[in-house]
Amino acid sequence: MSFKPSSVVPPFTRPQLAEARHVRAAELFDQGRSGAEIARTLGVSEESVRRWKRV
């Protein structure tokens, strides 16, 4: 039996991961979540969350 790999998705780059966190943070802000809760959920500092919100 031969092995044929399925199409493999390459890993995300650091900028792609950062953008995904920013988008998720925006979604959570829209849901009315607090900055502290967003920081815990995404595993980042509250300062990062505040900075993203300003942007």
C-alpha positions in Angstrom: 0.0 0.0 0.0 1.5 3.3 -1.0 1.1 6.5 1.1 -0.2 9.6 -0.7 -0.1 12.7 1.5 -3.2 14.8 1.4 -2.8 18.4 0.5 -1.1 19.9 3.5 -1.8 23.5 4.6 1.5 25.2 5.5 1.7 26.7 9.0 0.7 30.3 9.5 3.4 32.9 9.5 3.8 35.2 12.6 2.1 38.1 10.8 -0.8 35.9 9.9 -1.2 34.7 13.5 -1.0 38.3 14.7 -3.7 39.4 12.3 -5.9 36.5 13.3 -5.6 37.5 17.0 -6.5 41.1 16.1 -9.6 40.0 14.1 -10.7 37.7 17.0 -10.2 40.6 19.4 -12.4 42.8 17.3 -15.1 40.1 17.2 -15.0 39.8 21.0 -15.2 43.6 21.4 -18.3 43.6 19.2 -19.8 41.0 21.6 -19.2 43.4 24.5 -16.4 41.4 26.1 -14.0 43.2 28.4 -10.4 43.9 27.6 -9.3 41.7 30.4 -11.5 38.8 29.2 -10.2 39.2 25.6 -6.6 39.3 26.9 -7.1 36.0 28.8 -8.9 34.4 25.9 -6.2 35.3 23.4 -3.2 34.8 25.8 -2.0 38.3 25.4 -1.5 41.3 27.7 -4.3 43.7 28.5 -2.0 46.5 27.2 -1.9 44.7 23.8 -5.7 44.6 23.8 -6.0 48.3 24.6 -3.6 49.1 21.8 -5.5 47.1 19.3 -8.8 48.8 20.3 -7.2 52.2 19.8 -6.2 51.2 16.3 
